[in-house]
Amino acid sequence: MSDGRRAGLLVLIASFAGHGGNYLFYVVAARMVTPPEFAAISALIAFGTMTWMPVNGVQMSVTRNVAVLRTSGTPGELSAYLRQQGRRMGVAALVLAVVIAGLSPVLAHRLHLGSAQPVILAAMWIATTCVLLVMTGAVQGMERFGYVSFALAGPLGALRPLLLPLCLLAAGMSGSMWAMLGATLIGLAVLVRPVARAVQPAPTTVPASTNTLVTMIGLLAFSSLTNIDLLVAQAMLPEHDRALYAGAVLLGKVALFAPSALAMVLLPRAAAALERGESAEGAVLRTLALTAAAGLAVTLALWLMPTWVLTVTFGPEYAESKPLLPALALVMTGAAVLWVHLTFAIARKSKRMVVGLVAAAVGHWVLLGLLHGSPWQVITASGIAIGAALVVVESASRSGSLRMLLRASKHSKPARAGIG
């Protein structure tokens, strides 16, 4: 097995392990709190995911730039770049925590949380997670995929349910945020080691790097496409439907988040290949195929899953979520494929994809403004927005799957002719 395939398999296994941990987190939460509190916890986590998605843009820029510096830069330049990003992220995380904490009364009221305390704790969790994501981006660019896998499976996954029961018993619903914060701090303690080893004590001029603003905007638009539905559901649906939709999202979005981890291996390797003047389209096509296959497998599993699995796991209140699962998973499979396209666009430093995603996100808001009367309407709005964005990318982009396949076949024909 090649290094690339081994790394991809490791990250994919870690991603599914992390989502298994998150699934257990929600199971424990659903069993220990009331359905309205469960919906509120889900909304807080969705809010956090949307909030740090621009930071995911920084993470992807850091991954790309670290991969490029390892290919054509010097250790001193890499060290200076990591120092610069560490300072910037530290300040940004602090500002973000203060702003969210300041808005806690408004957010608590709009999301039906009942108290500002969970939002303040969420602010601390979101800020520390931002730092963790950027550190993950650094080790990702170094191709230290063992540490990347730890981040996915541990602080972003399995550590959370381990801490959750005691935290809920000690602090009620706010304990969910204490558990998230504790898991993140453990992750920071582990990931700081490989990053610190790459930092040299001697100062060096920071090399010119690509602007991360475009990447941040693209990631924010993608986050809106895949998370705003849960916030709209929490704000607009009746209380009973809010809990049903939160339960469906828990399983349905595994079709997005688990297979999309494959792009974490694609980004640094594609960026390094492009820096060397090589083609990365073969790796992109393989990642697209694996991502789509994994998402469809999750969709099929959720379609075949008996309803009693939900009732035994979460309780009888969530049985009505079952019909929503395969539809939501199918929409999220499309989003996972769209994520691979966005990852390759970031590696190529392309801005057209970002413009298209912003348009898709705005269209999604319009659709949700019209379709928010039931969970099915919310899923329909997301499906239309994500499906339209995917069709445009596949039909109009130079990196559409069919175009890349045709170019690959043209390149392979002369090679076969030469062999004959």
C-alpha positions in Angstrom: 0.0 0.0 0.0 1.4 3.4 -0.9 2.0 6.1 1.6 -0.9 8.2 0.3 -3.4 5.4 0.5 -2.1 4.4 3.9 -2.5 8.0 5.2 -6.0 8.3 3.6 -7.1 5.1 5.2 -5.7 6.1 8.6 -7.5 9.5 8.4 -10.7 7.9 7.2 -10.7 5.4 10.1 -9.9 8.2 12.6 -12.8 10.3 11.1 -15.3 7.5 11.5 -14.0 6.8 15.0 -14.4 10.5 15.8 -17.9 10.5 14.5 -18.6 7.4 16.5 -17.5 9.3 19.5 -19.7 12.2 18.6 -22.6 9.9 18.1 -22.0 8.5 21.6 -21.8 12.1 22.9 -25.3 12.8 21.5 -26.6 9.4 22.8 -25.5 10.2 26.3 -26.8 13.8 26.0 -30.2 12.6 24.7 -30.5 10.1 27.6 -29.4 12.6 30.3 -31.3 15.8 29.3 -34.8 16.6 28.0 -35.5 16.7 24.3 -35.7 20.6 24.3 -32.3 20.7 26.1 -30.9 18.2 23.6 -32.1 20.4 20.7 -30.4 23.4 22.4 -27.1 21.5 22.8 -27.3 20.5 19.1 -27.9 24.2 18.1 -25.0 25.4 20.2 -22.7 22.9 18.5 -24.0 23.9 15.1 -23.4 27.6 16.0 -19.8 26.7 17.0 -19.3 24.8 13.8 -20.4 27.8 11.7 -18.4 30.3 13.9 -15.1 28.5 13.4 -15.6 27.6 9.7 -13.7 30.8 8.7 -10.9 29.5 10.9 -11.1 26.3 9.0 -10.2 28.5 6.1 -7.1 29.6 8.0 -6.5 26.0 8.8 -6.6 25.0 5.1 -4.4 28.0 4.1 -1.9 27.0 6.8 -1.9 23.4 5.5 -1.3 24.6 1.9 1.4 27.1 2.9 3.2 24.7 5.2 3.2 22.1 2.4 4.5 24.6 -0.1 7.3 25.8 2.4 8.3 22.2 3.0 8.6 21.7 -0.8 10.3 24.9 -1.8 11.2 26.9 1.3 13.6 26.6 4.2 13.2 25.4 7.8 13.7 29.0 8.9 10.9 30.3 6.7 8.6 27.6 7.9 9.4 28.5 11.5 8.8 32.2 11.0 5.5 31.4 9.3 4.3 29.2 12.1 5.3 31.9 14.7 3.3 34.5 12.7 0.2 32.3 12.5 0.4 31.3 16.2 0.4 35.0 17.2 -2.5 35.9 14.9 -4.6 33.0 15.9 -4.1 33.6 19.6 -5.3 37.2 19.3 -8.2 36.2 17.0 -9.4 33.5 19.4 -9.3 35.9 22.3 -11.4 38.5 20.4 -13.8 35.8 19.3 -14.4 34.6 22.8 -15.1 38.1 24.1 -17.5 38.9 21.3 -19.5 35.7 21.6 -19.7 36.1 25.4 -20.9 39.7 25.0 -23.7 38.5 22.7 -24.6 35.6 25.0 -27.9 37.1 26.3 -29.2 37.6 22.7 -28.1 34.2 21.5 -29.5 32.5 24.5 -32.9 34.1 23.9 -33.0 33.5 20.2 -31.9 29.8 20.4 -34.3 29.1 23.4 -31.5 28.2 25.8 -33.0 29.8 28.9 -29.6 31.0 30.2 -26.6 32.8 29.0 -24.1 30.5 30.8 -24.0 27.8 28.1 -23.2 30.4 25.5 -20.3 31.8 27.5 -18.9 28.3 27.9 -19.4 27.8 24.2 -17.4 31.0 23.5 -14.5 29.5 25.4 -14.8 26.1 23.6 -15.1 27.8 20.2 -12.0 30.0 20.9 -9.8 27.1 22.0 -11.1 24.9 19.1 -10.0 27.6 16.7 -6.4 27.3 18.0 -6.7 23.5 17.8 -7.8 23.6 14.2 -4.9 25.8 13.1 -2.5 23.5 14.9 -4.1 20.6 13.1 -3.6 22.5 9.8 0.1 22.8 10.6 0.7 19.1 11.3 -1.5 18.3 8.2 0.8 20.4 6.0 3.8 18.6 7.6 2.0 15.3 6.6 2.1 14.2 10.2 -1.2 12.3 9.6 -0.8 10.3 12.9 -1.4 13.6 14.8 -4.1 14.6 12.4 -5.9 11.3 13.1 -5.5 11.8 16.8 -7.2 15.3 16.5 -10.1 13.8 14.5 -10.6 10.7 16.7 -9.7 12.2 20.1 -10.5 15.9 21.0 -12.9 16.2 18.1 -14.5 12.9 18.8 -14.1 10.2 21.4 -12.8 12.3 24.3 -16.1 14.3 24.4 -18.4 11.4 25.5 -15.8 10.3 28.1 -16.1 13.6 29.8 -19.8 14.3 29.2 -21.6 12.3 31.9 -19.7 13.7 34.8 -19.9 17.2 33.4 -23.7 16.9 32.9 -24.2 15.7 36.4 -22.1 18.5 37.8 -23.4 21.4 35.7 -26.6 20.4 33.9 -27.0 21.3 30.2 -24.0 23.7 30.5 -21.9 20.6 31.3 -22.0 19.7 27.6 -19.9 22.7 26.8 -17.5 21.9 29.7 -17.0 18.5 28.1 -16.3 20.0 24.7 -13.8 22.5 26.3 -12.0 19.8 28.2 -11.5 17.6 25.2 -10.2 20.5 23.2 -7.6 21.4 25.9 -6.3 17.8 25.9 -6.0 18.0 22.1 -4.0 21.3 22.4 -1.6 19.7 24.9 -0.8 16.9 22.4 -0.6 18.8 19.1 1.7 21.5 20.5 4.6 19.1 20.5 5.1 18.6 16.7 4.4 22.2 16.0 6.9 23.4 18.6 9.6 21.1 17.1 9.3 23.0 13.8 9.7 26.4 15.4 13.3 27.6 15.6 14.6 30.0 18.2 16.4 32.2 15.7 14.1 34.8 14.1 13.7 34.6 10.3 11.8 36.9 7.8 8.3 35.6 7.3 7.9 34.5 3.6 5.2 35.9 1.5 2.1 33.7 1.7 -1.2 33.6 -0.1 -4.1 35.7 1.2 -6.3 33.6 3.5 -9.3 35.9 3.2 -10.6 34.2 0.1 -10.3 30.8 1.7 -12.0 32.0 4.8 -15.0 33.4 2.8 -15.2 30.1 0.9 -15.2 28.0 4.1 -17.8 30.3 5.7 -20.1 29.9 2.7 -19.7 26.1 2.8 -20.4 26.1 6.5 -23.5 28.1 5.9 -24.7 25.6 3.3 -24.2 22.7 5.7 -25.1 24.1 9.1 -27.6 27.0 8.8 -30.4 24.5 8.5 -30.0 23.4 12.1 -30.1 27.0 13.4 -33.1 27.7 11.3 -34.8 24.6 12.5 -34.0 25.5 16.1 -35.3 29.1 15.6 -38.4 28.4 13.4 -39.7 24.9 13.9 -42.1 23.9 16.7 -40.5 22.4 19.8 -41.4 18.8 18.9 -40.0 19.2 15.3 -36.8 20.9 16.6 -35.9 17.7 18.6 -36.7 15.5 15.6 -34.5 17.5 13.3 -31.6 17.6 15.7 -31.8 13.8 16.0 -31.8 13.4 12.2 -28.9 15.7 11.8 -26.8 13.7 14.2 -26.8 10.7 12.0 -27.5 12.2 8.5 -24.5 14.5 8.5 -22.1 11.6 9.1 -22.4 11.3 5.3 -20.7 14.7 5.1 -18.2 14.9 8.0 -16.8 11.4 8.0 -15.8 10.9 4.3 -14.9 14.6 3.8 -11.9 13.9 6.1 -10.2 12.3 3.0 -9.7 15.8 1.7 -7.3 16.4 4.6 -4.8 14.1 2.9 -5.6 15.6 -0.5 -4.9 19.2 0.3 -1.2 19.2 1.3 -0.3 16.6 -1.3 -2.1 18.5 -4.1 -0.6 21.8 -3.0 2.9 20.3 -3.0 2.4 18.6 -6.4 1.2 21.9 -7.9 4.2 23.7 -6.4 6.4 21.2 -8.2 4.6 21.7 -11.5 2.9 18.3 -11.4 -0.8 17.4 -12.0 -2.9 16.5 -9.0 -6.0 15.5 -10.9 -5.6 11.8 -10.4 -5.5 12.2 -6.6 -8.6 14.5 -6.9 -10.6 11.9 -8.9 -9.7 9.1 -6.4 -10.7 11.3 -3.5 -14.0 12.2 -5.2 -14.8 8.6 -5.9 -14.0 7.5 -2.3 -15.9 10.4 -0.8 -19.0 9.7 -2.9 -18.9 6.0 -2.2 -18.5 6.5 1.6 -21.4 9.0 1.7 -23.7 6.7 -0.3 -22.7 3.8 1.9 -23.8 5.8 4.9 -27.0 6.8 3.2 -27.8 3.2 2.4 -27.0 2.1 6.0 -29.4 4.7 7.4 -32.1 3.8 4.9 -31.9 0.1 6.0 -31.5 0.8 9.7 -34.5 -0.3 11.7 -36.4 2.3 13.6 -35.8 0.5 16.9 -32.1 1.5 16.7 -33.2 5.1 17.2 -35.7 4.3 20.0 -33.3 2.1 21.9 -30.4 4.5 21.5 -32.1 7.9 22.0 -35.6 7.1 23.3 -39.0 6.7 21.8 -39.4 10.5 21.3 -36.9 10.3 18.4 -38.6 7.5 16.4 -40.1 10.0 14.0 -36.6 11.1 12.9 -36.1 7.8 11.0 -37.7 8.8 7.6 -35.5 12.0 7.6 -32.2 10.2 7.8 -31.6 8.8 4.3 -32.8 12.0 2.6 -30.5 14.2 4.8 -27.6 11.8 4.3 -28.0 11.9 0.5 -28.0 15.8 0.6 -24.8 15.7 2.8 -23.1 13.2 0.4 -23.5 15.9 -2.3 -22.0 18.4 0.1 -19.0 16.1 0.8 -18.3 15.9 -2.9 -18.6 19.7 -3.1 -16.1 19.9 -0.2 -13.5 17.9 -2.3 -13.9 20.4 -5.1 -13.5 23.3 -2.8 -10.4 21.7 -1.3 -8.8 21.3 -4.7 -9.8 24.9 -5.6 -8.0 26.1 -2.4 -4.9 24.1 -3.4 -5.0 25.8 -6.9 -5.6 29.2 -5.3 -8.8 29.6 -7.4 -11.3 32.3 -6.5 -14.2 31.2 -8.9 -15.3 28.4 -6.6 -15.5 30.7 -3.6 -17.7 33.2 -5.6 -20.0 30.3 -6.6 -20.3 29.0 -3.0 -21.2 32.5 -1.7 -24.0 32.6 -4.3 -25.2 29.2 -3.3 -25.2 30.2 0.4 -27.3 33.3 -0.4 -29.7 31.1 -2.4 -29.9 28.7 0.5 -30.9 31.5 2.9 -33.6 32.6 0.5 -34.9 29.0 0.2 -34.9 28.6 4.0 -36.8 31.9 4.3 -39.5 30.2 2.2 -39.3 26.6 3.3 -39.1 26.3 7.1 -42.5 25.0 8.1 -41.4 21.4 8.7 -38.2 19.3 8.8 -38.9 18.0 5.3 -39.1 21.6 4.0 -35.7 22.4 5.6 -34.1 19.3 4.0 -35.6 20.2 0.6 -34.2 23.8 0.8 -30.7 22.4 1.6 -31.0 19.7 -1.2 -31.9 22.3 -3.8 -29.0 24.7 -2.8 -26.3 22.0 -2.5 -27.5 20.1 -5.6 -27.5 23.2 -7.7 -24.0 24.2 -6.5 -22.7 20.7 -7.4 -24.3 20.7 -10.8 -22.7 24.1 -11.6 -19.3 22.9 -10.5 -19.4 19.6 -12.4 -20.7 21.3 -15.6 -19.0 24.6 -15.7 -15.7 24.1 -13.8 -12.4 23.0 -15.4 -12.0 20.7 -12.5 -15.4 19.0 -13.0 -15.1 15.2 -12.7 -16.0 14.4 -16.3 -13.5 16.9 -17.7 -10.8 15.5 -15.5 -11.6 12.0 -16.5 -11.5 13.0 -20.2 -8.1 14.6 -19.8 -6.8 11.6 -17.9 -8.0 9.3 -20.7 -6.3 11.4 -23.3 -3.0 11.4 -21.4 -3.2 7.6 -20.9 -3.8 6.8 -24.6 -0.4 8.0 -25.9 1.2 6.2 -23.0 -0.5 2.9 -24.0 0.4 3.5 -27.7 4.0 4.0 -26.8 4.0 0.8 -24.8 2.6 -1.1 -27.7 
